[in-house]
Amino acid sequence: MVDRSETLESLTAEERIALMGRLWDSLDPAAVAPVSGALAEELDAREAAADREPDAGTPWAALRDELGTRLR
């Protein structure tokens, strides 16, 4: 592997973030995080349920407050 640390250090924060995104997008998801058939089906079902009822569930702020109260 070629040492490109000087080139990387010359990038702005925004350019580094964009580069990380490009690297992430270049990965094969199946090789990086293999998903079993059962998990894929479950994820598809959850996505479909969320699409059918986008307002279902608990907003993050309410959940955060409730968890904070429980932990006190």
Phi and psi in radians as a Rosetta constraint file:
Dihedral C 1 N 2 CA 2 C 2 CIRCULARHARMONIC -1.458 0.35
Dihedral N 2 CA 2 C 2 N 3 CIRCULARHARMONIC 2.375 0.35
Dihedral C 2 N 3 CA 3 C 3 CIRCULARHARMONIC -1.383 0.35
Dihedral N 3 CA 3 C 3 N 4 CIRCULARHARMONIC 1.948 0.35
Dihedral C 3 N 4 CA 4 C 4 CIRCULARHARMONIC -2.091 0.35
Dihedral N 4 CA 4 C 4 N 5 CIRCULARHARMONIC 0.462 0.35
Dihedral C 4 N 5 CA 5 C 5 CIRCULARHARMONIC -1.066 0.35
Dihedral N 5 CA 5 C 5 N 6 CIRCULARHARMONIC -0.630 0.35
Dihedral C 5 N 6 CA 6 C 6 CIRCULARHARMONIC -1.131 0.35
Dihedral N 6 CA 6 C 6 N 7 CIRCULARHARMONIC -0.713 0.35
Dihedral C 6 N 7 CA 7 C 7 CIRCULARHARMONIC -1.136 0.35
Dihedral N 7 CA 7 C 7 N 8 CIRCULARHARMONIC -0.767 0.35
Dihedral C 7 N 8 CA 8 C 8 CIRCULARHARMONIC -1.112 0.35
Dihedral N 8 CA 8 C 8 N 9 CIRCULARHARMONIC -0.690 0.35
Dihedral C 8 N 9 CA 9 C 9 CIRCULARHARMONIC -1.180 0.35
Dihedral N 9 CA 9 C 9 N 10 CIRCULARHARMONIC -0.343 0.35
Dihedral C 9 N 10 CA 10 C 10 CIRCULARHARMONIC -1.450 0.35
Dihedral N 10 CA 10 C 10 N 11 CIRCULARHARMONIC -0.184 0.35
Dihedral C 10 N 11 CA 11 C 11 CIRCULARHARMONIC -1.337 0.35
Dihedral N 11 CA 11 C 11 N 12 CIRCULARHARMONIC 2.593 0.35
Dihedral C 11 N 12 CA 12 C 12 CIRCULARHARMONIC -1.324 0.35
Dihedral N 12 CA 12 C 12 N 13 CIRCULARHARMONIC 2.938 0.35
Dihedral C 12 N 13 CA 13 C 13 CIRCULARHARMONIC -1.024 0.35
Dihedral N 13 CA 13 C 13 N 14 CIRCULARHARMONIC -0.749 0.35
Dihedral C 13 N 14 CA 14 C 14 CIRCULARHARMONIC -1.106 0.35
Dihedral N 14 CA 14 C 14 N 15 CIRCULARHARMONIC -0.695 0.35
Dihedral C 14 N 15 CA 15 C 15 CIRCULARHARMONIC -1.171 0.35
Dihedral N 15 CA 15 C 15 N 16 CIRCULARHARMONIC -0.661 0.35
Dihedral C 15 N 16 CA 16 C 16 CIRCULARHARMONIC -1.143 0.35
Dihedral N 16 CA 16 C 16 N 17 CIRCULARHARMONIC -0.733 0.35
Dihedral C 16 N 17 CA 17 C 17 CIRCULARHARMONIC -1.105 0.35
Dihedral N 17 CA 17 C 17 N 18 CIRCULARHARMONIC -0.752 0.35
Dihedral C 17 N 18 CA 18 C 18 CIRCULARHARMONIC -1.081 0.35
Dihedral N 18 CA 18 C 18 N 19 CIRCULARHARMONIC -0.699 0.35
Dihedral C 18 N 19 CA 19 C 19 CIRCULARHARMONIC -1.124 0.35
Dihedral N 19 CA 19 C 19 N 20 CIRCULARHARMONIC -0.740 0.35
Dihedral C 19 N 20 CA 20 C 20 CIRCULARHARMONIC -1.050 0.35
Dihedral N 20 CA 20 C 20 N 21 CIRCULARHARMONIC -0.726 0.35
Dihedral C 20 N 21 CA 21 C 21 CIRCULARHARMONIC -1.085 0.35
Dihedral N 21 CA 21 C 21 N 22 CIRCULARHARMONIC -0.744 0.35
Dihedral C 21 N 22 CA 22 C 22 CIRCULARHARMONIC -1.130 0.35
Dihedral N 22 CA 22 C 22 N 23 CIRCULARHARMONIC -0.708 0.35
Dihedral C 22 N 23 CA 23 C 23 CIRCULARHARMONIC -1.124 0.35
Dihedral N 23 CA 23 C 23 N 24 CIRCULARHARMONIC -0.784 0.35
Dihedral C 23 N 24 CA 24 C 24 CIRCULARHARMONIC -1.041 0.35
Dihedral N 24 CA 24 C 24 N 25 CIRCULARHARMONIC -0.813 0.35
Dihedral C 24 N 25 CA 25 C 25 CIRCULARHARMONIC -1.138 0.35
Dihedral N 25 CA 25 C 25 N 26 CIRCULARHARMONIC -0.396 0.35
Dihedral C 25 N 26 CA 26 C 26 CIRCULARHARMONIC -1.399 0.35
Dihedral N 26 CA 26 C 26 N 27 CIRCULARHARMONIC -0.200 0.35
Dihedral C 26 N 27 CA 27 C 27 CIRCULARHARMONIC -1.346 0.35
Dihedral N 27 CA 27 C 27 N 28 CIRCULARHARMONIC 2.541 0.35
Dihedral C 27 N 28 CA 28 C 28 CIRCULARHARMONIC -1.427 0.35
Dihedral N 28 CA 28 C 28 N 29 CIRCULARHARMONIC 1.961 0.35
Dihedral C 28 N 29 CA 29 C 29 CIRCULARHARMONIC -0.983 0.35
Dihedral N 29 CA 29 C 29 N 30 CIRCULARHARMONIC -0.625 0.35
Dihedral C 29 N 30 CA 30 C 30 CIRCULARHARMONIC -1.150 0.35
Dihedral N 30 CA 30 C 30 N 31 CIRCULARHARMONIC -0.579 0.35
Dihedral C 30 N 31 CA 31 C 31 CIRCULARHARMONIC -1.413 0.35
Dihedral N 31 CA 31 C 31 N 32 CIRCULARHARMONIC -0.583 0.35
Dihedral C 31 N 32 CA 32 C 32 CIRCULARHARMONIC -1.367 0.35
Dihedral N 32 CA 32 C 32 N 33 CIRCULARHARMONIC -0.793 0.35
Dihedral C 32 N 33 CA 33 C 33 CIRCULARHARMONIC -2.439 0.35
Dihedral N 33 CA 33 C 33 N 34 CIRCULARHARMONIC 1.426 0.35
Dihedral C 33 N 34 CA 34 C 34 CIRCULARHARMONIC -1.050 0.35
Dihedral N 34 CA 34 C 34 N 35 CIRCULARHARMONIC 2.415 0.35
Dihedral C 34 N 35 CA 35 C 35 CIRCULARHARMONIC -2.054 0.35
Dihedral N 35 CA 35 C 35 N 36 CIRCULARHARMONIC 2.244 0.35
Dihedral C 35 N 36 CA 36 C 36 CIRCULARHARMONIC -1.213 0.35
Dihedral N 36 CA 36 C 36 N 37 CIRCULARHARMONIC 2.824 0.35
Dihedral C 36 N 37 CA 37 C 37 CIRCULARHARMONIC -1.036 0.35
Dihedral N 37 CA 37 C 37 N 38 CIRCULARHARMONIC -0.706 0.35
Dihedral C 37 N 38 CA 38 C 38 CIRCULARHARMONIC -1.135 0.35
Dihedral N 38 CA 38 C 38 N 39 CIRCULARHARMONIC -0.730 0.35
Dihedral C 38 N 39 CA 39 C 39 CIRCULARHARMONIC -1.177 0.35
Dihedral N 39 CA 39 C 39 N 40 CIRCULARHARMONIC -0.700 0.35
Dihedral C 39 N 40 CA 40 C 40 CIRCULARHARMONIC -1.047 0.35
Dihedral N 40 CA 40 C 40 N 41 CIRCULARHARMONIC -0.743 0.35
Dihedral C 40 N 41 CA 41 C 41 CIRCULARHARMONIC -1.103 0.35
Dihedral N 41 CA 41 C 41 N 42 CIRCULARHARMONIC -0.749 0.35
Dihedral C 41 N 42 CA 42 C 42 CIRCULARHARMONIC -1.105 0.35
Dihedral N 42 CA 42 C 42 N 43 CIRCULARHARMONIC -0.772 0.35
Dihedral C 42 N 43 CA 43 C 43 CIRCULARHARMONIC -1.108 0.35
Dihedral N 43 CA 43 C 43 N 44 CIRCULARHARMONIC -0.708 0.35
Dihedral C 43 N 44 CA 44 C 44 CIRCULARHARMONIC -1.095 0.35
Dihedral N 44 CA 44 C 44 N 45 CIRCULARHARMONIC -0.731 0.35
Dihedral C 44 N 45 CA 45 C 45 CIRCULARHARMONIC -1.123 0.35
Dihedral N 45 CA 45 C 45 N 46 CIRCULARHARMONIC -0.736 0.35
Dihedral C 45 N 46 CA 46 C 46 CIRCULARHARMONIC -1.157 0.35
Dihedral N 46 CA 46 C 46 N 47 CIRCULARHARMONIC -0.692 0.35
Dihedral C 46 N 47 CA 47 C 47 CIRCULARHARMONIC -1.121 0.35
Dihedral N 47 CA 47 C 47 N 48 CIRCULARHARMONIC -0.732 0.35
Dihedral C 47 N 48 CA 48 C 48 CIRCULARHARMONIC -1.102 0.35
Dihedral N 48 CA 48 C 48 N 49 CIRCULARHARMONIC -0.718 0.35
Dihedral C 48 N 49 CA 49 C 49 CIRCULARHARMONIC -1.120 0.35
Dihedral N 49 CA 49 C 49 N 50 CIRCULARHARMONIC -0.717 0.35
Dihedral C 49 N 50 CA 50 C 50 CIRCULARHARMONIC -1.157 0.35
Dihedral N 50 CA 50 C 50 N 51 CIRCULARHARMONIC -0.627 0.35
Dihedral C 50 N 51 CA 51 C 51 CIRCULARHARMONIC -1.185 0.35
Dihedral N 51 CA 51 C 51 N 52 CIRCULARHARMONIC -0.652 0.35
Dihedral C 51 N 52 CA 52 C 52 CIRCULARHARMONIC -1.208 0.35
Dihedral N 52 CA 52 C 52 N 53 CIRCULARHARMONIC -0.670 0.35
Dihedral C 52 N 53 CA 53 C 53 CIRCULARHARMONIC -2.304 0.35
Dihedral N 53 CA 53 C 53 N 54 CIRCULARHARMONIC 1.328 0.35
Dihedral C 53 N 54 CA 54 C 54 CIRCULARHARMONIC -1.119 0.35
Dihedral N 54 CA 54 C 54 N 55 CIRCULARHARMONIC -0.379 0.35
Dihedral C 54 N 55 CA 55 C 55 CIRCULARHARMONIC -1.641 0.35
Dihedral N 55 CA 55 C 55 N 56 CIRCULARHARMONIC 0.018 0.35
Dihedral C 55 N 56 CA 56 C 56 CIRCULARHARMONIC -1.244 0.35
Dihedral N 56 CA 56 C 56 N 57 CIRCULARHARMONIC 2.766 0.35
Dihedral C 56 N 57 CA 57 C 57 CIRCULARHARMONIC 1.704 0.35
Dihedral N 57 CA 57 C 57 N 58 CIRCULARHARMONIC -3.010 0.35
Dihedral C 57 N 58 CA 58 C 58 CIRCULARHARMONIC -2.003 0.35
Dihedral N 58 CA 58 C 58 N 59 CIRCULARHARMONIC 2.254 0.35
Dihedral C 58 N 59 CA 59 C 59 CIRCULARHARMONIC -1.065 0.35
Dihedral N 59 CA 59 C 59 N 60 CIRCULARHARMONIC 2.583 0.35
Dihedral C 59 N 60 CA 60 C 60 CIRCULARHARMONIC -0.957 0.35
Dihedral N 60 CA 60 C 60 N 61 CIRCULARHARMONIC -0.766 0.35
Dihedral C 60 N 61 CA 61 C 61 CIRCULARHARMONIC -1.051 0.35
Dihedral N 61 CA 61 C 61 N 62 CIRCULARHARMONIC -0.742 0.35
Dihedral C 61 N 62 CA 62 C 62 CIRCULARHARMONIC -1.178 0.35
Dihedral N 62 CA 62 C 62 N 63 CIRCULARHARMONIC -0.736 0.35
Dihedral C 62 N 63 CA 63 C 63 CIRCULARHARMONIC -1.118 0.35
Dihedral N 63 CA 63 C 63 N 64 CIRCULARHARMONIC -0.765 0.35
Dihedral C 63 N 64 CA 64 C 64 CIRCULARHARMONIC -1.032 0.35
Dihedral N 64 CA 64 C 64 N 65 CIRCULARHARMONIC -0.801 0.35
Dihedral C 64 N 65 CA 65 C 65 CIRCULARHARMONIC -1.109 0.35
Dihedral N 65 CA 65 C 65 N 66 CIRCULARHARMONIC -0.728 0.35
Dihedral C 65 N 66 CA 66 C 66 CIRCULARHARMONIC -1.131 0.35
Dihedral N 66 CA 66 C 66 N 67 CIRCULARHARMONIC -0.776 0.35
Dihedral C 66 N 67 CA 67 C 67 CIRCULARHARMONIC -1.123 0.35
Dihedral N 67 CA 67 C 67 N 68 CIRCULARHARMONIC -0.687 0.35
Dihedral C 67 N 68 CA 68 C 68 CIRCULARHARMONIC -1.066 0.35
Dihedral N 68 CA 68 C 68 N 69 CIRCULARHARMONIC -0.700 0.35
Dihedral C 68 N 69 CA 69 C 69 CIRCULARHARMONIC -1.148 0.35
Dihedral N 69 CA 69 C 69 N 70 CIRCULARHARMONIC -0.748 0.35
Dihedral C 69 N 70 CA 70 C 70 CIRCULARHARMONIC -1.109 0.35
Dihedral N 70 CA 70 C 70 N 71 CIRCULARHARMONIC -0.593 0.35
Dihedral C 70 N 71 CA 71 C 71 CIRCULARHARMONIC -1.445 0.35
Dihedral N 71 CA 71 C 71 N 72 CIRCULARHARMONIC -0.164 0.35
